[in-house]
Amino acid sequence: MRIAAVSCLSLLITTSAALAQTASPSISVRGTCAVTILPDRARFSATATDDAPDPAHASAKAVNAARRYRADIEKLALADAQITATGVSIQALTEDFNGKSRPAGFRAQANVSIETSDAPRLGEAMVLAAQDGMGITSDVDSFLAPATREKIISDCLPKASADAKNRAQSLLAGIGAGVGAVLRVDGYDVNGETPPPGPRPMMMRFNAGATPPEVSLGTITLTVSTSVTFAIAPGK
């Protein structure tokens, strides 16, 4: 996994002069660390939809299609796969007859969600959906695994703090002062976690046995920022 780090400086300065003998001059500076990375998780959903005169038959058809699809997905052995079935929903249907509404059977839907760290192979899962009579009902959603996100934050925080110190030194050099001890660190913020839109399989047409479509993901730029307050050291 390739990570390109970029430092962006966002400045928030607060200086306080010694208004009383106990007060100390200080400067607060915001430092940042930005990391650009490919998402390491991706998912999409497929749904079996079947209509029948009674709910039991509609439900059985949808459940069987969803089970068949899940079994086929498991055979793909996708890396770190999480396959989730959400049960069956049943809806009563109506139709217009001579200006009046009358019952027209039932519609059952069974959903299967596939999540994996092997996004390029999701195209194979999309073709299997067509083979098993499933309709794709979501776009590809990509994101960072929690452990990946936490590692980026952990690695970035020292860099963001160092960035704040460097910025403070640059500012104080102009008035002949230096950076003293750290007085306070005001937590951190994380921005930029929303990736660009992924592939839109709902807009594609799939046939059983077709060549799997290419699934490529855009990058995420995660920016970690923190505000650090330093004492202002007298110039020498």
KEKE-3310 file (N, C-alpha, C; in steps of 0.2 Angstrom, whole numbers, plus 5000, padded with zeros to 4 digits):
npx = (5004:5004:5008:5007:5014:5009:5012:5002:5000:4990:4985:4983:4984:4987:4992:4997:5001:5010:5000:5000:5010:5011:5007:5011:5018:5011:5009:4998:4997:4991:4995:4997:4995:4994:4988:4988:4979:4974:4958:4955:4945:4930:4913:4897:4879:4867:4851:4838:4823:4807:4791:4775:4759:4756:4763:4772:4777:4783:4793:4800:4806:4814:4823:4829:4836:4845:4852:4859:4867:4875:4882:4889:4897:4905:4913:4921:4931:4935:4947:4948:4934:4917:4901:4885:4868:4852:4840:4822:4811:4793:4781:4764:4756:4747:4735:4728:4711:4698:4698:4698:4707:4715:4720:4736:4745:4761:4777:4793:4809:4826:4841:4859:4875:4891:4907:4924:4943:4948:4945:4946:4941:4928:4921:4919:4910:4899:4896:4892:4880:4871:4871:4864:4852:4851:4848:4858:4859:4866:4879:4897:4904:4918:4930:4941:4948:4945:4956:4966:4964:4966:4979:4985:4981:4988:5001:5002:5000:5012:5019:5010:5011:5024:5025:5017:5026:5036:5030:5027:5040:5045:5036:5039:5052:5053:5050:5061:5060:5059:5053:5046:5042:5030:5013:5000:4990:4977:4969:4963:4959:4950:4949:4942:4938:4929:4928:4930:4916:4913:4913:4898:4888:4875:4871:4875:4874:4873:4877:4875:4891:4898:4912:4920:4918:4930:4935:4939:4946:4945:4957:4959:4961:4967:4967:4975:4974:4981:4980:4993:4999:5012:5025:5032:5048:5061:5070:5088)
npy = (4994:5010:5026:5043:5056:5073:5089:5102:5118:5126:5140:5146:5158:5164:5176:5181:5194:5198:5203:5203:5200:5186:5181:5172:5175:5168:5157:5150:5138:5130:5114:5103:5086:5077:5063:5053:5040:5024:5017:5003:4995:4989:4988:4981:4979:4966:4961:4949:4948:4943:4939:4933:4924:4921:4926:4916:4908:4918:4923:4911:4909:4921:4919:4907:4911:4921:4913:4904:4914:4919:4907:4905:4917:4914:4904:4911:4915:4928:4940:4943:4943:4949:4943:4947:4944:4951:4946:4944:4954:4958:4963:4968:4968:4978:4981:4991:4989:4992:5005:5003:4998:4982:4967:4960:4950:4946:4953:4948:4952:4949:4953:4954:4958:4962:4963:4967:4967:4966:4974:4975:4962:4962:4964:4951:4946:4954:4949:4936:4939:4942:4930:4922:4927:4939:4956:4971:4982:4993:5006:5004:5006:5013:5013:5016:5003:5002:4999:5003:5017:5022:5019:5028:5040:5039:5039:5052:5062:5065:5071:5082:5089:5093:5100:5111:5117:5120:5130:5139:5143:5149:5161:5167:5170:5182:5192:5191:5182:5166:5148:5141:5130:5117:5121:5117:5105:5104:5092:5084:5085:5076:5076:5074:5061:5056:5046:5048:5046:5029:5015:5012:5000:4998:5005:4998:4984:4967:4951:4933:4924:4934:4945:4950:4967:4980:4986:5000:5010:5027:5038:5043:5057:5060:5071:5076:5087:5097:5108:5117:5125:5135:5141:5158:5161:5172:5182:5180)
npz = (5000:4995:5002:5001:5008:5012:5017:5023:5027:5039:5047:5063:5074:5090:5100:5116:5126:5140:5152:5166:5180:5182:5170:5154:5138:5123:5109:5097:5086:5071:5065:5051:5043:5029:5020:5006:4999:4993:4995:5006:5007:5000:4994:4988:4985:4981:4975:4976:4968:4968:4961:4966:4967:4981:4997:5003:4992:4985:4994:4995:4983:4982:4993:4989:4978:4983:4992:4984:4977:4987:4990:4978:4979:4990:4985:4977:4985:4990:4996:5013:5015:5018:5019:5019:5023:5023:5026:5022:5013:5011:5000:4997:4982:4970:4957:4944:4939:4929:4934:4947:4961:4964:4972:4967:4970:4977:4982:4985:4992:4994:5001:4998:5004:4999:5005:5003:5004:4992:4980:4965:4961:4963:4951:4946:4955:4952:4939:4943:4950:4940:4934:4944:4945:4952:4956:4954:4967:4972:4971:4970:4985:4993:5006:5021:5031:5048:5056:5047:5046:5059:5060:5051:5057:5069:5064:5059:5068:5076:5066:5062:5074:5074:5062:5066:5076:5068:5060:5070:5074:5062:5061:5074:5072:5065:5074:5082:5092:5100:5100:5114:5128:5126:5129:5128:5120:5108:5105:5090:5073:5059:5042:5025:5022:5013:4999:4981:4969:4966:4955:4946:4946:4945:4934:4924:4912:4914:4909:4911:4912:4906:4903:4917:4923:4925:4940:4948:4960:4967:4975:4993:5002:5017:5030:5044:5058:5071:5085:5093:5107:5111:5122:5121:5119:5124:5113:5109)
capx = (5000:5008:5006:5011:5012:5009:5011:4999:5000:4984:4988:4978:4989:4985:4997:4995:5006:5010:4997:5001:5017:5010:5005:5016:5016:5011:5007:4994:4998:4988:4999:4993:4998:4990:4990:4984:4979:4969:4954:4957:4939:4925:4907:4891:4874:4863:4845:4834:4816:4802:4783:4771:4752:4756:4769:4776:4780:4788:4798:4805:4810:4819:4828:4834:4841:4850:4857:4863:4872:4880:4886:4894:4902:4910:4917:4926:4936:4938:4951:4944:4927:4911:4895:4879:4861:4848:4833:4817:4805:4788:4776:4758:4756:4740:4735:4722:4706:4692:4698:4699:4713:4714:4727:4740:4750:4766:4784:4798:4816:4831:4847:4866:4880:4898:4913:4931:4949:4950:4940:4946:4938:4921:4918:4917:4904:4894:4893:4888:4874:4867:4870:4860:4846:4851:4849:4863:4855:4870:4885:4902:4906:4925:4932:4947:4946:4946:4963:4970:4962:4969:4987:4986:4981:4994:5008:5002:4999:5018:5021:5006:5014:5031:5023:5015:5032:5040:5027:5028:5047:5045:5033:5042:5059:5052:5050:5067:5058:5059:5048:5047:5039:5023:5009:4994:4988:4970:4966:4965:4953:4952:4945:4944:4937:4924:4932:4926:4912:4916:4910:4891:4886:4867:4869:4878:4870:4877:4875:4879:4896:4901:4919:4919:4920:4935:4933:4945:4944:4949:4961:4956:4966:4965:4971:4975:4977:4980:4982:4998:5001:5019:5027:5036:5054:5064:5076:5094)
capy = (5000:5016:5032:5049:5061:5080:5093:5108:5122:5130:5144:5149:5161:5168:5178:5184:5198:5198:5208:5203:5197:5179:5178:5171:5176:5161:5157:5144:5136:5123:5110:5097:5081:5075:5057:5051:5033:5020:5014:4996:4991:4991:4984:4983:4975:4963:4959:4945:4950:4938:4940:4927:4925:4921:4928:4910:4907:4924:4923:4905:4911:4926:4917:4903:4915:4924:4908:4902:4919:4919:4901:4907:4922:4911:4900:4916:4916:4935:4942:4947:4945:4949:4942:4948:4943:4955:4943:4945:4959:4956:4969:4967:4972:4980:4983:4994:4986:4996:5011:5001:4994:4976:4963:4957:4946:4948:4954:4947:4954:4946:4957:4951:4963:4959:4968:4964:4971:4964:4978:4973:4956:4963:4963:4944:4946:4957:4944:4931:4942:4941:4922:4919:4931:4945:4963:4975:4988:4999:5007:5002:5010:5012:5016:5014:4999:5006:4999:5008:5024:5023:5019:5034:5046:5039:5041:5059:5066:5068:5076:5088:5093:5096:5105:5117:5120:5124:5136:5144:5146:5154:5167:5171:5173:5188:5197:5190:5177:5158:5144:5138:5124:5116:5123:5114:5102:5104:5087:5084:5084:5072:5078:5071:5054:5054:5045:5050:5041:5023:5012:5012:4994:4999:5008:4993:4978:4961:4944:4927:4922:4940:4947:4955:4974:4983:4990:5004:5015:5033:5039:5047:5061:5061:5077:5076:5093:5098:5115:5117:5131:5135:5147:5162:5162:5178:5182:5180)
capz = (5000:4994:5005:4999:5013:5010:5023:5021:5033:5040:5053:5068:5078:5095:5104:5122:5129:5148:5155:5173:5181:5181:5163:5149:5131:5120:5102:5096:5079:5069:5060:5048:5040:5024:5017:5000:5000:4990:5000:5006:5008:4995:4995:4985:4987:4976:4978:4973:4968:4965:4962:4966:4970:4988:5000:5004:4986:4983:4998:4994:4977:4983:4997:4986:4974:4988:4995:4978:4975:4993:4989:4973:4981:4994:4980:4974:4990:4990:5002:5019:5013:5023:5015:5024:5021:5027:5027:5016:5014:5007:4999:4994:4975:4968:4950:4942:4935:4928:4938:4954:4963:4966:4974:4962:4972:4982:4979:4990:4991:4998:4999:5000:5003:4998:5006:5003:5003:4985:4976:4958:4960:4964:4945:4946:4959:4948:4934:4946:4951:4934:4933:4949:4944:4957:4953:4958:4970:4975:4968:4974:4991:4996:5012:5024:5036:5054:5058:5043:5048:5065:5059:5048:5062:5074:5061:5057:5074:5077:5060:5062:5079:5071:5057:5070:5079:5062:5058:5075:5073:5056:5063:5079:5070:5062:5079:5086:5098:5099:5103:5121:5129:5124:5134:5127:5113:5108:5102:5083:5068:5053:5037:5019:5022:5008:4993:4975:4968:4964:4949:4946:4943:4944:4928:4919:4911:4915:4907:4914:4909:4903:4905:4923:4922:4929:4946:4951:4965:4968:4981:4998:5005:5024:5033:5051:5060:5078:5087:5098:5110:5113:5126:5117:5122:5123:5109:5112)
cpx = (5004:5004:5010:5009:5013:5008:5008:4999:4994:4986:4982:4983:4985:4991:4994:5001:5005:5007:4997:5008:5016:5009:5011:5014:5016:5009:5004:4995:4995:4993:4995:4998:4993:4992:4985:4985:4973:4964:4956:4951:4934:4919:4902:4886:4870:4857:4841:4827:4812:4795:4780:4764:4752:4763:4774:4780:4785:4794:4803:4809:4816:4825:4832:4839:4847:4855:4861:4868:4877:4885:4891:4899:4907:4915:4923:4932:4940:4942:4947:4937:4922:4905:4889:4873:4857:4841:4828:4812:4800:4783:4770:4758:4748:4741:4728:4717:4700:4692:4698:4705:4712:4721:4730:4746:4755:4773:4789:4805:4821:4838:4854:4871:4887:4903:4919:4937:4951:4945:4940:4942:4930:4917:4915:4910:4898:4891:4890:4881:4869:4866:4865:4853:4845:4851:4854:4859:4859:4876:4891:4904:4913:4926:4938:4944:4948:4953:4968:4970:4966:4976:4989:4986:4986:5000:5008:5002:5006:5020:5017:5009:5020:5030:5021:5021:5036:5037:5028:5035:5048:5042:5036:5049:5058:5052:5056:5065:5059:5053:5050:5044:5032:5018:5002:4993:4981:4967:4968:4958:4955:4947:4947:4943:4933:4928:4927:4922:4915:4912:4902:4888:4878:4866:4872:4873:4875:4874:4879:4885:4900:4908:4918:4922:4926:4933:4939:4942:4948:4952:4957:4962:4964:4970:4969:4978:4976:4983:4987:4999:5008:5020:5032:5042:5058:5069:5082:5098)
cpy = (5006:5022:5037:5054:5068:5084:5100:5112:5127:5133:5147:5152:5165:5170:5182:5188:5197:5204:5209:5199:5189:5176:5177:5172:5169:5162:5150:5143:5130:5120:5105:5092:5078:5068:5055:5043:5030:5017:5006:4992:4993:4986:4986:4978:4972:4961:4955:4947:4945:4940:4933:4928:4925:4923:4922:4909:4912:4924:4917:4906:4915:4923:4912:4906:4918:4919:4905:4907:4919:4913:4902:4912:4919:4907:4905:4917:4923:4937:4946:4948:4944:4949:4943:4948:4947:4952:4945:4950:4957:4962:4966:4971:4973:4982:4987:4990:4989:5002:5009:4997:4987:4972:4960:4953:4949:4949:4953:4949:4951:4949:4953:4956:4960:4964:4964:4969:4970:4967:4976:4967:4957:4963:4956:4943:4949:4952:4938:4933:4941:4934:4919:4923:4936:4951:4967:4981:4993:5000:5004:5007:5008:5016:5013:5009:5003:5005:5003:5015:5026:5023:5026:5040:5045:5041:5049:5063:5069:5073:5082:5092:5097:5101:5112:5120:5123:5130:5142:5147:5151:5161:5171:5173:5180:5194:5196:5186:5170:5155:5141:5132:5123:5117:5119:5111:5101:5099:5087:5083:5080:5074:5074:5064:5051:5053:5048:5045:5035:5021:5012:5006:4994:5001:5003:4987:4972:4955:4939:4925:4928:4941:4952:4962:4975:4987:4993:5009:5021:5034:5043:5051:5063:5066:5077:5083:5094:5105:5114:5124:5131:5142:5151:5163:5168:5177:5183:5186)
cpz = (5000:4998:5003:5004:5010:5016:5020:5028:5034:5047:5057:5073:5084:5100:5110:5125:5137:5150:5163:5174:5180:5174:5159:5142:5128:5113:5101:5088:5077:5063:5057:5044:5035:5021:5012:5000:4996:4996:5000:5008:5003:4996:4990:4987:4980:4979:4973:4973:4964:4966:4962:4969:4977:4991:5001:4998:4984:4987:4997:4988:4978:4988:4994:4981:4978:4990:4990:4977:4981:4992:4984:4975:4985:4990:4977:4979:4990:4996:5007:5018:5019:5019:5020:5020:5025:5028:5021:5018:5009:5006:4995:4987:4974:4960:4949:4937:4935:4933:4945:4955:4966:4968:4968:4964:4977:4979:4985:4988:4996:4996:5002:4998:5003:5000:5006:5002:4996:4980:4968:4956:4961:4957:4944:4950:4956:4943:4937:4948:4946:4933:4938:4949:4950:4953:4957:4961:4973:4971:4973:4979:4993:5002:5015:5030:5043:5057:5054:5044:5054:5065:5056:5053:5067:5071:5060:5062:5076:5072:5060:5068:5077:5066:5061:5073:5074:5060:5063:5075:5068:5058:5069:5077:5067:5067:5084:5092:5095:5102:5109:5121:5127:5130:5134:5120:5113:5104:5094:5079:5062:5048:5030:5018:5017:5001:4987:4973:4964:4957:4951:4943:4941:4937:4922:4918:4911:4912:4910:4909:4905:4906:4911:4921:4927:4934:4949:4955:4965:4974:4986:5001:5012:5027:5040:5054:5068:5079:5093:5101:5113:5118:5121:5121:5120:5118:5112:5109)
residu = (MET:ARG:ILE:ALA:ALA:VAL:SER:CYS:LEU:SER:LEU:LEU:ILE:THR:THR:SER:ALA:ALA:LEU:ALA:GLN:THR:ALA:SER:PRO:SER:ILE:SER:VAL:ARG:GLY:THR:CYS:ALA:VAL:THR:ILE:LEU:PRO:ASP:ARG:ALA:ARG:PHE:SER:ALA:THR:ALA:THR:ASP:ASP:ALA:PRO:ASP:PRO:ALA:HIS:ALA:SER:ALA:LYS:ALA:VAL:ASN:ALA:ALA:ARG:ARG:TYR:ARG:ALA:ASP:ILE:GLU:LYS:LEU:ALA:LEU:ALA:ASP:ALA:GLN:ILE:THR:ALA:THR:GLY:VAL:SER:ILE:GLN:ALA:LEU:THR:GLU:ASP:PHE:ASN:GLY:LYS:SER:ARG:PRO:ALA:GLY:PHE:ARG:ALA:GLN:ALA:ASN:VAL:SER:ILE:GLU:THR:SER:ASP:ALA:PRO:ARG:LEU:GLY:GLU:ALA:MET:VAL:LEU:ALA:ALA:GLN:ASP:GLY:MET:GLY:ILE:THR:SER:ASP:VAL:ASP:SER:PHE:LEU:ALA:PRO:ALA:THR:ARG:GLU:LYS:ILE:ILE:SER:ASP:CYS:LEU:PRO:LYS:ALA:SER:ALA:ASP:ALA:LYS:ASN:ARG:ALA:GLN:SER:LEU:LEU:ALA:GLY:ILE:GLY:ALA:GLY:VAL:GLY:ALA:VAL:LEU:ARG:VAL:ASP:GLY:TYR:ASP:VAL:ASN:GLY:GLU:THR:PRO:PRO:PRO:GLY:PRO:ARG:PRO:MET:MET:MET:ARG:PHE:ASN:ALA:GLY:ALA:THR:PRO:PRO:GLU:VAL:SER:LEU:GLY:THR:ILE:THR:LEU:THR:VAL:SER:THR:SER:VAL:THR:PHE:ALA:ILE:ALA:PRO:GLY:LYS)
# end
